[in-house]
Amino acid sequence: MSLRSNFEPGTTRWAMRRAQWTALGLTPEDMEKPKIAIVNSSSDLASCFSHLDDIVGPLKQAIRAAGGIGFEVRTAAPSDAITSAGAAGQYILPSRDLIVGDIEVAAEGALLDGMVCLASCDKTTPAHLMAAGRLNIPTIVVACGYQPSGVFRGEHVDFEDVFLYAGHVASGRMTVADLAEMSSCAITGPGVCAGMGTANSMHIATEALGMALPGSTPVLANGPRMWQTVAAAGQRIVELIDEDVRPRDILLPGAFRNAVTAMLAISGSVNTLKHLQAVAVEAGSDVDVYALFEELAPKVPLLTAVKPNGERRIDEFEAAGGTLALLRELGPMLDLDQPTVAGPTLGAAIAAVAPVDSDVISPLDRPLARHPGIVIVRGTLAPDGGVVKRTVTDDGVHRFSGPAKVYRSREEGIAGIRGGEVRPGQVLVLTGLGLRGSPGMGLTSAFVFALDGAGLGDQVAVVTDGQMSGLVNKGLVVAEVSPEGAVGGPLGLVRDGDVITVDVDARTIDLDVPEAELAERRAALPALAAPTGCSWLSVYARTVSPLAQGATLSK
């Protein structure tokens, strides 16, 4: 096979590479083998990826046994639970694109032949998929699993519960001591959050896309199935290089359609919209993911209710057959001719799966619900759309109209809740938190949970151009409104008392202010100044594209 990592003998690049790699213990025979990046987004900062370092050794052995050479490549490793502490959560989304750049520098700079990406927390999986699409070298994404949960006073508890109840402390519904006790026992091992948040949603989406080995998601971190997948990926990546199967051979329009169908069937994280769109952009695939969600939402039924959507746990979903079982049920709605990194088509992969015999994953003809779990709303307040998450029971408010109360930061909004400014019937607007205004898209989940903790979650509506955690499933929240307020979008023109109406069933969100008045307000806004300096957030703000382009750095 012809390998791009091998250079003509006697050249400068050949000699330099030979000298460096000989010092690492490689033999002359090794120099002729495929060179494969083991992309390890690892850090000691969070349990999300504290186990990844231990995976590298066995994966290297599996790659070597298959005839390749694995090189560990480290990248940034952001955790929503930890990295969100600084700059009001503004580093979270930009870290995704930083990882993509890290991978490009290492894999493309060294002209490696392929990649196995160890995916974990929320931003690592989309980053790995984006890098695969950008570099277009044979790649397998390995989902490294969800964390085991614990017991709090005799009841199951996981990270999602900690996330939720933290908002109850300010209202006195939970003490700091109780929250500390819950926090200390919620997580009993490494891995991603044990709910249908962004991490598990993206792991499932990766398999639906065909970029993870069939049957590998979701999986318990350090569980037997994770280790089986690691060994299989080490073997298969060498074969992929030999067969010259590349990500752009897999990341076709049908693959994205399959992934969106899966996300709707599980009521996945709202963050999957922008991540899948970003993957499509990087892969050069002519796909409008937002339009796919709008088209498929009325057609795809809800087949499972994993927390925070219902009472089922992610380990129960895995035990019921996981993503393959889900895709088998969705078979009539999928493009089964789509290729996968395993070699066989998606149709062939799911044909080997037994029919679902579980009340965790419902059959297609007897779904849990037929309403969409993810709804895109548009209107005069969000011409380019906003995203709403609905529960499986769909017992929340469908239509809400009321006067606006405007806040311009998460902290200002939380202070307003604590100070008694927020009243039932209001539409709470958090603006200036979008991709460029924040910059980086501020994380506003704490505001929603503070409302819930204050007992106001179902008595107000929230509209923001910021982002929400994939675990947010409380109240009527319209997030990621586009265009964002800071660049002249209508959300930035809202004033206290303006009437806003959200109608989930009609998929509309409107601001009851005459266009002439909005034009006057827009004209009075100062122009958004591009940040200066070399900080990552400044670079991001100057280069980020709109959500419709996946918030990629393509300006």
Backbone torsions as a table, in degrees:
resi	resn	phi	psi	omega
1	MET	NA	152.4	178.5
2	SER	-93.0	121.4	-176.7
3	LEU	-113.2	133.5	-179.4
4	ARG	-72.9	-17.0	179.6
5	SER	-79.4	-10.7	-179.6
6	ASN	-99.7	128.8	-178.7
7	PHE	-109.1	163.5	-179.7
8	GLU	-60.7	127.0	-179.7
9	PRO	-55.6	138.5	178.1
10	GLY	93.8	-11.8	179.5
11	THR	-79.6	164.7	-179.3
12	THR	-61.2	-45.9	-178.8
13	ARG	-62.8	-39.5	177.9
14	TRP	-61.1	-45.2	-176.9
15	ALA	-68.3	-43.3	180.0
16	MET	-63.8	-43.9	-179.7
17	ARG	-64.4	-42.8	-179.4
18	ARG	-61.9	-40.8	-179.5
19	ALA	-65.5	-46.5	-178.8
20	GLN	-65.4	-44.0	-174.2
21	TRP	-77.9	-27.5	173.7
22	THR	-62.8	-38.0	178.6
23	ALA	-66.4	-21.0	177.3
24	LEU	-88.2	-1.2	177.6
25	GLY	100.8	5.3	179.1
26	LEU	-76.3	143.7	179.8
27	THR	-94.1	167.9	174.9
28	PRO	-56.6	-34.6	177.3
29	GLU	-66.8	-38.1	179.1
30	ASP	-61.4	-33.0	-177.5
31	MET	-60.2	-24.3	-177.1
32	GLU	-90.6	-5.1	-175.1
33	LYS	-88.8	161.4	176.0
34	PRO	-60.2	136.1	178.8
35	LYS	-103.6	122.1	-168.8
36	ILE	-124.2	128.5	176.1
37	ALA	-78.0	128.1	167.8
38	ILE	-98.4	99.4	-174.5
39	VAL	-80.2	113.3	-173.7
40	ASN	-116.9	96.4	175.2
41	SER	-85.0	81.5	-170.9
42	SER	-121.7	154.6	179.7
43	SER	-166.1	154.6	173.7
44	ASP	-84.9	0.4	-174.1
45	LEU	-73.3	-25.8	-175.1
46	ALA	-148.5	153.3	179.6
47	SER	-70.9	-13.6	-180.0
48	CYS	-51.6	-40.3	-175.2
49	PHE	-130.8	23.8	-178.2
50	SER	-71.3	-12.7	-179.9
51	HIS	-98.9	-4.2	-172.4
52	LEU	-67.5	-35.2	-179.5
53	ASP	-58.6	-35.1	-178.4
54	ASP	-73.0	-15.4	179.7
55	ILE	-82.1	-27.1	-172.6
56	VAL	-59.8	-45.8	-177.4
57	GLY	-59.4	-56.0	177.4
58	PRO	-59.1	-35.1	179.0
59	LEU	-68.1	-40.7	175.4
60	LYS	-58.3	-42.7	-179.8
61	GLN	-63.5	-41.1	179.9
62	ALA	-65.6	-39.7	178.1
63	ILE	-65.3	-42.8	179.6
64	ARG	-65.0	-40.8	179.3
65	ALA	-62.1	-28.0	-179.6
66	ALA	-87.7	-3.8	177.5
67	GLY	104.0	16.0	179.1
68	GLY	-121.5	177.1	177.0
69	ILE	-125.1	124.9	-179.6
70	GLY	-100.4	135.7	175.5
71	PHE	-120.1	123.8	176.8
72	GLU	-71.5	130.7	176.7
73	VAL	-122.3	119.5	-178.5
74	ARG	-95.2	146.0	177.8
75	THR	-132.7	178.0	170.6
76	ALA	-57.0	151.5	-176.2
77	ALA	-138.1	77.6	-177.9
78	PRO	-78.9	140.8	173.2
79	SER	-119.9	127.5	179.8
80	ASP	-57.1	-32.1	-177.0
81	ALA	-74.3	-24.7	-174.6
82	ILE	-111.2	-49.6	-174.4
83	THR	-71.2	-14.4	178.9
84	SER	-76.9	-7.0	-177.5
85	ALA	-67.4	-37.8	-177.6
86	GLY	-86.1	144.7	174.4
87	ALA	53.9	38.1	175.9
88	ALA	54.6	35.1	177.0
89	GLY	83.2	8.2	-174.4
90	GLN	-71.3	-18.1	-179.3
91	TYR	-79.8	-13.5	-170.1
92	ILE	-63.1	-61.1	-177.7
93	LEU	-66.0	-44.1	179.1
94	PRO	-59.7	-24.5	179.3
95	SER	-64.3	-28.4	178.0
96	ARG	-57.0	-48.7	-177.0
97	ASP	-74.8	-25.0	174.2
98	LEU	-65.2	-41.4	178.0
99	ILE	-61.9	-41.7	178.9
100	VAL	-58.6	-44.1	178.1
101	GLY	-64.2	-40.3	176.7
102	ASP	-56.0	-47.9	-177.6
103	ILE	-65.0	-42.2	179.5
104	GLU	-59.6	-46.6	-178.7
105	VAL	-58.8	-45.4	-175.6
106	ALA	-74.5	-50.5	-173.4
107	ALA	-77.7	-38.2	-178.5
108	GLU	-83.3	-35.3	177.6
109	GLY	-62.7	-36.8	179.6
110	ALA	-91.7	-2.7	-176.4
111	LEU	50.9	51.8	176.3
112	LEU	-73.5	161.2	-170.4
113	ASP	-92.2	-19.0	-178.5
114	GLY	-169.8	177.7	-178.2
115	MET	-143.1	143.9	162.0
116	VAL	-118.8	119.4	-174.4
117	CYS	-104.5	124.6	179.6
118	LEU	-89.1	99.1	-173.5
119	ALA	-91.2	139.2	-179.6
120	SER	-140.5	-103.0	-171.6
121	CYS	-65.4	173.6	-164.3
122	ASP	-46.9	-46.7	-171.8
123	LYS	-89.1	-14.6	-177.2
124	THR	-70.3	-42.4	-177.1
125	THR	-62.9	-52.2	177.0
126	PRO	-61.0	-35.5	178.8
127	ALA	-62.5	-42.0	179.9
128	HIS	-65.5	-40.9	177.7
129	LEU	-65.8	-40.7	178.4
130	MET	-62.5	-43.6	179.2
131	ALA	-64.3	-39.7	177.9
132	ALA	-60.4	-44.4	178.9
133	GLY	-66.1	-38.5	-178.5
134	ARG	-69.7	-48.8	-174.2
135	LEU	-81.1	-30.4	178.2
136	ASN	54.9	47.8	169.5
137	ILE	-114.3	150.9	-176.3
138	PRO	-47.5	129.2	-172.8
139	THR	-144.1	140.5	168.7
140	ILE	-125.3	132.7	175.0
141	VAL	-99.5	126.0	178.8
142	VAL	-107.5	114.5	175.5
143	ALA	-75.4	121.0	-171.8
144	CYS	-95.0	13.0	161.1
145	GLY	99.2	162.6	179.9
146	TYR	-97.4	156.0	-176.6
147	GLN	-80.1	145.4	172.0
148	PRO	-71.4	144.2	-177.0
149	SER	-100.3	178.2	-174.8
150	GLY	-124.3	-161.4	-178.6
151	VAL	-130.9	131.7	179.4
152	PHE	-124.1	109.7	179.6
153	ARG	53.2	45.1	174.3
154	GLY	86.5	-2.8	-178.8
155	GLU	-118.2	146.7	175.2
156	HIS	-57.8	138.5	178.2
157	VAL	-142.6	142.0	176.8
158	ASP	-139.9	-176.6	-174.8
159	PHE	-60.8	-33.7	179.7
160	GLU	-60.2	-39.2	179.3
161	ASP	-63.8	-40.4	176.9
162	VAL	-61.8	-43.9	-179.9
163	PHE	-58.5	-43.9	-178.2
164	LEU	-70.4	-50.4	-171.5
165	TYR	-74.9	-14.9	174.5
166	ALA	-59.2	-31.8	178.7
167	GLY	-73.8	-9.9	-178.0
168	HIS	-90.1	-13.8	-177.2
169	VAL	-66.0	-44.5	-176.1
170	ALA	-60.8	-30.7	-178.2
171	SER	-89.8	-2.5	179.5
172	GLY	84.2	4.9	-179.7
173	ARG	-79.2	-11.7	174.1
174	MET	-148.8	142.3	179.4
175	THR	-85.8	159.6	176.7
176	VAL	-61.4	-38.5	-179.6
177	ALA	-64.1	-42.0	178.8
178	ASP	-65.1	-41.3	179.1
179	LEU	-64.7	-39.5	178.6
180	ALA	-63.3	-41.4	178.3
181	GLU	-64.6	-42.6	178.1
182	MET	-62.4	-44.2	-178.4
183	SER	-61.1	-34.2	-174.8
184	SER	-73.9	-16.9	-177.5
185	CYS	-122.1	5.6	-175.6
186	ALA	-75.1	-31.3	-176.2
187	ILE	-121.2	124.0	-175.6
188	THR	-114.8	11.5	178.8
189	GLY	-177.2	179.4	-177.1
190	PRO	-75.9	166.1	176.7
191	GLY	125.6	177.4	-177.3
192	VAL	-83.1	168.1	-179.2
193	CYS	-53.1	136.0	-174.3
194	ALA	-87.3	59.1	176.0
195	GLY	-151.2	176.6	178.6
196	MET	-85.1	56.5	175.4
197	GLY	-86.3	-160.4	-175.4
198	THR	-66.3	-40.5	-175.6
199	ALA	-62.7	-56.8	-179.6
200	ASN	-64.4	-35.4	177.4
201	SER	-60.9	-44.8	-179.1
202	MET	-71.8	-31.5	174.1
203	HIS	-61.3	-45.6	179.3
204	ILE	-65.1	-42.0	178.6
205	ALA	-61.0	-36.8	179.9
206	THR	-63.0	-42.1	177.1
207	GLU	-67.3	-39.9	178.3
208	ALA	-64.3	-32.4	176.3
209	LEU	-69.6	-23.5	-175.8
210	GLY	97.6	7.5	-176.0
211	MET	-96.6	-4.6	172.0
212	ALA	-117.8	152.5	179.4
213	LEU	-62.2	136.9	-179.6
214	PRO	-57.0	134.4	179.0
215	GLY	86.1	11.5	-174.6
216	SER	-102.5	3.4	-179.6
217	THR	-139.6	153.7	-23.0
218	PRO	-71.9	166.0	-175.1
219	VAL	-148.3	145.5	176.3
220	LEU	-68.6	129.1	177.4
221	ALA	-57.6	131.3	-179.2
222	ASN	66.8	10.6	175.6
223	GLY	-80.1	167.7	-177.7
224	PRO	-56.4	-39.7	-177.8
225	ARG	-68.6	-31.8	176.4
226	MET	-64.4	-44.8	-178.8
227	TRP	-67.7	-35.1	175.5
228	GLN	-62.5	-39.7	179.2
229	THR	-67.0	-40.4	178.0
230	VAL	-58.4	-47.5	-179.8
231	ALA	-63.7	-43.0	-178.5
232	ALA	-66.7	-37.7	179.8
233	ALA	-66.1	-38.8	177.4
234	GLY	-60.6	-39.5	176.8
235	GLN	-69.7	-47.3	-171.1
236	ARG	-71.6	-31.7	-177.0
237	ILE	-64.1	-34.8	177.7
238	VAL	-66.9	-39.7	177.0
239	GLU	-64.9	-40.5	179.3
240	LEU	-60.4	-39.9	178.6
241	ILE	-65.7	-42.4	179.3
242	ASP	-64.0	-37.0	-179.4
243	GLU	-84.4	-8.7	-178.3
244	ASP	56.4	46.5	175.1
245	VAL	-94.2	120.9	-173.1
246	ARG	-115.1	159.9	-178.1
247	PRO	-54.6	-37.4	-178.3
248	ARG	-72.2	-12.1	171.0
249	ASP	-76.7	-18.4	-175.1
250	ILE	-108.2	-40.2	-175.6
251	LEU	-80.5	64.5	-178.9
252	LEU	-96.1	166.9	179.8
253	PRO	-51.6	-39.3	179.8
254	GLY	-64.1	-31.8	178.6
255	ALA	-65.4	-41.8	179.1
256	PHE	-69.0	-35.6	176.0
257	ARG	-62.4	-41.5	177.5
258	ASN	-63.8	-42.4	-178.7
259	ALA	-65.8	-41.6	178.4
260	VAL	-64.6	-40.1	177.5
261	THR	-59.9	-44.0	178.6
262	ALA	-64.0	-41.2	-179.5
263	MET	-63.4	-39.2	178.7
264	LEU	-69.1	-36.1	-178.7
265	ALA	-69.6	-26.3	178.9
266	ILE	-103.2	-0.8	-171.8
267	SER	51.7	58.7	-175.7
268	GLY	-70.5	-178.1	-178.2
269	SER	-63.6	141.7	176.3
270	VAL	-64.1	-20.4	-179.4
271	ASN	-70.8	-15.4	179.9
272	THR	-65.7	-24.1	-179.7
273	LEU	-61.1	-55.3	-176.5
274	LYS	-70.3	-32.4	179.4
275	HIS	-68.2	-45.9	178.5
276	LEU	-64.6	-36.4	176.8
277	GLN	-64.0	-39.8	178.8
278	ALA	-64.2	-39.9	177.7
279	VAL	-62.6	-42.5	178.7
280	ALA	-61.2	-42.4	179.6
281	VAL	-62.2	-47.5	-177.9
282	GLU	-66.6	-30.8	-178.9
283	ALA	-85.4	-1.8	-178.8
284	GLY	66.9	26.7	-179.4
285	SER	-93.2	127.4	-176.8
286	ASP	-79.3	78.4	-175.1
287	VAL	-133.1	134.1	171.4
288	ASP	-103.9	96.7	-175.5
289	VAL	-63.7	-38.5	180.0
290	TYR	-62.8	-40.5	177.4
291	ALA	-66.2	-34.8	176.9
292	LEU	-63.5	-43.8	177.5
293	PHE	-60.4	-41.7	179.9
294	GLU	-65.9	-40.7	-178.9
295	GLU	-69.1	-43.0	-171.6
296	LEU	-88.3	-20.6	-176.6
297	ALA	-52.7	-43.9	-179.7
298	PRO	-73.3	-12.1	-172.6
299	LYS	-102.7	-29.4	-172.8
300	VAL	-93.4	119.5	-179.9
301	PRO	-80.2	160.7	175.8
302	LEU	-82.6	125.3	-176.0
303	LEU	-111.2	-9.6	-179.7
304	THR	-150.9	159.5	-175.9
305	ALA	-136.7	67.6	177.9
306	VAL	-80.7	141.9	178.3
307	LYS	-47.7	137.0	9.4
308	PRO	-89.8	8.7	-178.0
309	ASN	-78.8	-25.1	-178.7
310	GLY	-160.5	-158.6	-175.1
311	GLU	-94.9	-8.6	-179.4
312	ARG	-72.2	150.2	179.3
313	ARG	-102.7	159.7	-178.3
314	ILE	-65.6	-32.2	178.1
315	ASP	-68.1	-30.2	175.3
316	GLU	-69.6	-37.1	177.1
317	PHE	-64.7	-42.2	176.6
318	GLU	-61.9	-45.6	-178.7
319	ALA	-63.4	-27.6	180.0
320	ALA	-80.1	-1.0	178.7
321	GLY	120.8	-9.8	174.7
322	GLY	60.5	-148.1	-173.0
323	THR	-63.2	-39.7	-179.7
324	LEU	-61.8	-41.1	178.3
325	ALA	-65.6	-40.5	177.0
326	LEU	-60.4	-47.5	-178.2
327	LEU	-65.8	-31.7	176.9
328	ARG	-62.8	-42.7	178.2
329	GLU	-65.9	-34.5	-178.3
330	LEU	-83.3	-0.2	-173.1
331	GLY	-42.8	-48.6	-179.3
332	PRO	-61.9	-16.7	-178.3
333	MET	-101.4	-0.9	-172.2
334	LEU	-105.4	161.0	169.8
335	ASP	-89.0	97.6	-171.9
336	LEU	-79.9	-8.0	178.4
337	ASP	-86.2	-0.7	-179.3
338	GLN	-66.9	135.0	178.1
339	PRO	-74.1	161.6	175.9
340	THR	-131.7	164.7	179.1
341	VAL	-66.0	-16.7	178.7
342	ALA	-74.6	-19.3	-177.2
343	GLY	114.1	-61.7	177.2
344	PRO	-65.6	161.1	176.3
345	THR	-70.5	168.1	176.0
346	LEU	-59.9	-40.2	179.1
347	GLY	-59.1	-42.5	179.2
348	ALA	-66.6	-36.8	-179.4
349	ALA	-64.9	-44.4	-176.8
350	ILE	-80.3	-17.9	178.9
351	ALA	-65.6	-25.5	-179.0
352	ALA	-83.9	-0.7	-176.4
353	VAL	-95.4	136.1	177.8
354	ALA	-68.7	153.2	177.5
355	PRO	-57.5	149.0	179.2
356	VAL	-65.3	128.5	176.2
357	ASP	-129.5	68.3	-173.5
358	SER	-157.9	150.3	174.3
359	ASP	-92.0	8.8	176.0
360	VAL	-86.4	-40.5	175.9
361	ILE	-115.9	111.3	-174.9
362	SER	-77.9	150.4	174.3
363	PRO	-65.6	155.4	-177.4
364	LEU	-61.3	-33.3	-178.2
365	ASP	-86.3	-3.9	176.4
366	ARG	-138.0	64.0	-174.4
367	PRO	-72.4	166.4	174.6
368	LEU	-67.5	-37.9	-178.4
369	ALA	-160.7	161.4	179.9
370	ARG	-114.3	-1.7	176.2
371	HIS	-84.9	151.6	-179.2
372	PRO	-72.6	141.6	176.2
373	GLY	-81.9	-20.1	179.1
374	ILE	-126.5	124.0	-176.7
375	VAL	-125.9	132.4	172.5
376	ILE	-98.0	124.8	178.3
377	VAL	-109.8	147.3	178.6
378	ARG	-136.9	159.8	177.9
379	GLY	164.8	-164.0	-175.6
380	THR	-67.5	-21.7	177.0
381	LEU	-89.2	-21.9	-179.1
382	ALA	-141.3	72.8	-178.1
383	PRO	-56.8	-33.7	-179.4
384	ASP	-100.4	6.9	171.9
385	GLY	107.2	157.8	171.2
386	GLY	-145.3	161.7	-172.8
387	VAL	-116.1	134.3	177.5
388	VAL	-120.7	136.6	175.6
389	LYS	-104.8	130.6	178.5
390	ARG	-115.1	149.0	178.9
391	THR	-81.0	165.9	178.1
392	VAL	-65.5	-40.6	178.8
393	THR	-72.1	-21.9	177.9
394	ASP	52.6	44.4	-177.4
395	ASP	-96.4	10.7	179.8
396	GLY	-87.6	-179.4	-179.8
397	VAL	-71.8	132.7	178.4
398	HIS	-95.1	-30.1	-178.6
399	ARG	-134.8	133.6	-177.0
400	PHE	-143.7	132.0	176.8
401	SER	-137.4	132.1	-178.9
402	GLY	-173.7	174.7	-179.5
403	PRO	-75.1	144.5	-178.6
404	ALA	-79.3	145.1	167.0
405	LYS	-125.2	115.9	-168.0
406	VAL	-99.9	132.1	172.1
407	TYR	-127.6	151.3	-174.6
408	ARG	-117.7	15.2	171.3
409	SER	-163.1	159.4	176.2
410	ARG	-61.1	-43.2	-177.3
411	GLU	-66.1	-39.7	177.8
412	GLU	-63.1	-39.1	179.3
413	GLY	-67.5	-42.3	179.1
414	ILE	-65.1	-38.5	176.6
415	ALA	-63.5	-36.4	177.6
416	GLY	-64.7	-37.5	176.7
417	ILE	-64.8	-47.7	-178.0
418	ARG	-66.2	-31.2	-178.1
419	GLY	-86.0	1.3	177.2
420	GLY	81.0	14.2	179.4
421	GLU	-73.7	-30.7	-176.0
422	VAL	-80.3	128.3	-177.5
423	ARG	-124.7	150.1	175.6
424	PRO	-54.7	141.4	178.6
425	GLY	96.1	-10.0	-179.0
426	GLN	-84.0	154.6	167.8
427	VAL	-105.3	111.8	-174.7
428	LEU	-87.5	123.1	-176.3
429	VAL	-108.3	121.7	172.0
430	LEU	-109.8	107.7	-174.6
431	THR	-121.2	163.6	-177.4
432	GLY	82.4	13.9	-175.0
433	LEU	-111.5	17.1	-177.9
434	GLY	-79.8	-167.5	-173.6
435	LEU	-57.3	-42.5	-177.0
436	ARG	-100.2	-32.6	-177.8
437	GLY	-70.7	-29.8	-174.7
438	SER	-71.1	-49.3	-16.6
439	PRO	-79.7	164.1	176.7
440	GLY	103.7	-2.0	-179.5
441	MET	71.8	94.9	-177.7
442	GLY	-62.3	145.5	179.8
443	LEU	-88.9	117.7	-171.4
444	THR	-110.4	12.6	-177.2
445	SER	-59.8	-38.4	-177.8
446	ALA	-59.8	-33.7	178.4
447	PHE	-65.2	-42.9	-179.4
448	VAL	-65.6	-41.8	-179.4
449	PHE	-72.0	-29.2	174.4
450	ALA	-66.0	-37.3	175.4
451	LEU	-62.7	-44.6	179.8
452	ASP	-62.6	-42.6	179.6
453	GLY	-64.1	-29.1	178.9
454	ALA	-86.0	2.5	179.8
455	GLY	76.2	19.4	-176.4
456	LEU	-110.0	1.3	-171.9
457	GLY	-56.3	-36.0	-178.5
458	ASP	-102.9	9.9	-178.4
459	GLN	-111.9	-2.5	177.6
460	VAL	-136.4	167.9	170.5
461	ALA	-117.9	153.4	179.8
462	VAL	-122.9	132.9	176.5
463	VAL	-130.2	126.7	-175.9
464	THR	-148.3	152.8	170.6
465	ASP	-96.0	5.6	173.3
466	GLY	-83.6	-177.4	-179.3
467	GLN	-109.3	160.9	178.3
468	MET	-117.6	150.8	170.0
469	SER	-63.0	150.8	176.4
470	GLY	-64.2	-11.2	179.7
471	LEU	-91.2	-4.8	-179.6
472	VAL	-74.9	124.0	-179.6
473	ASN	-150.4	42.3	-174.7
474	LYS	-122.9	133.2	173.6
475	GLY	66.1	-175.0	177.9
476	LEU	-94.2	105.4	-177.2
477	VAL	-124.7	126.7	172.2
478	VAL	-108.7	111.8	-175.0
479	ALA	-110.9	166.7	175.2
480	GLU	53.6	41.7	178.4
481	VAL	-61.9	135.2	-177.2
482	SER	-135.2	139.1	1.2
483	PRO	-71.0	152.4	-176.6
484	GLU	-69.8	157.3	-174.8
485	GLY	-63.8	-33.9	-173.5
486	ALA	-69.9	-18.7	-179.6
487	VAL	-105.4	21.4	176.8
488	GLY	96.2	6.5	175.8
489	GLY	-63.9	155.2	-176.8
490	PRO	-55.4	-29.7	-178.0
491	LEU	-60.8	-33.6	179.6
492	GLY	-76.4	-6.2	-178.8
493	LEU	-101.8	-4.7	-177.7
494	VAL	-68.1	139.8	175.9
495	ARG	-119.4	155.3	176.8
496	ASP	-52.1	132.4	178.0
497	GLY	96.2	-19.4	175.5
498	ASP	-59.6	141.0	-178.3
499	VAL	-88.2	127.2	177.9
500	ILE	-119.2	136.9	179.2
501	THR	-125.6	126.6	176.4
502	VAL	-114.9	127.7	177.7
503	ASP	-127.5	102.0	-175.2
504	VAL	-65.9	-42.1	-178.2
505	ASP	-65.1	-38.3	179.0
506	ALA	-84.2	-9.3	-179.4
507	ARG	60.7	45.3	-178.3
508	THR	-128.0	153.5	172.7
509	ILE	-147.6	118.0	-171.3
510	ASP	-130.8	147.5	176.2
511	LEU	-108.8	123.2	-175.8
512	ASP	-87.9	68.0	176.6
513	VAL	-136.5	131.9	-179.3
514	PRO	-58.0	146.4	-178.8
515	GLU	-60.0	-35.5	179.3
516	ALA	-62.1	-40.0	178.0
517	GLU	-66.0	-41.6	178.5
518	LEU	-63.5	-37.7	178.8
519	ALA	-62.8	-40.4	178.0
520	GLU	-64.4	-43.1	179.4
521	ARG	-64.3	-41.0	-179.6
522	ARG	-63.9	-41.2	-179.5
523	ALA	-64.4	-27.4	-178.3
524	ALA	-83.9	-10.6	-179.1
525	LEU	-73.6	137.5	172.8
526	PRO	-70.0	148.5	178.8
527	ALA	-64.3	143.8	178.3
528	LEU	-73.4	117.2	-178.5
529	ALA	-80.1	133.3	176.7
530	ALA	-69.9	129.6	-179.9
531	PRO	-60.6	146.6	176.6
532	THR	-106.1	171.4	177.6
533	GLY	97.9	179.3	-173.3
534	CYS	-107.7	3.7	-179.8
535	SER	-63.0	154.1	-176.7
536	TRP	-62.1	-39.4	179.2
537	LEU	-64.8	-34.8	177.9
538	SER	-67.8	-45.0	177.9
539	VAL	-61.0	-43.3	-179.2
540	TYR	-61.0	-46.9	-177.2
541	ALA	-62.7	-32.2	-179.4
542	ARG	-78.3	-18.6	-171.2
543	THR	-121.3	-10.9	-173.9
544	VAL	-71.1	141.4	177.4
545	SER	-95.5	168.4	-178.5
546	PRO	-65.6	167.3	-179.9
547	LEU	-58.5	-33.6	179.8
548	ALA	-60.1	-20.9	175.6
549	GLN	-105.1	18.7	176.5
550	GLY	77.6	11.6	-176.7
551	ALA	57.2	37.0	176.2
552	THR	-81.3	164.5	-179.5
553	LEU	-91.6	75.6	-172.5
554	SER	-123.2	10.1	179.3
555	LYS	-71.1	NA	NA
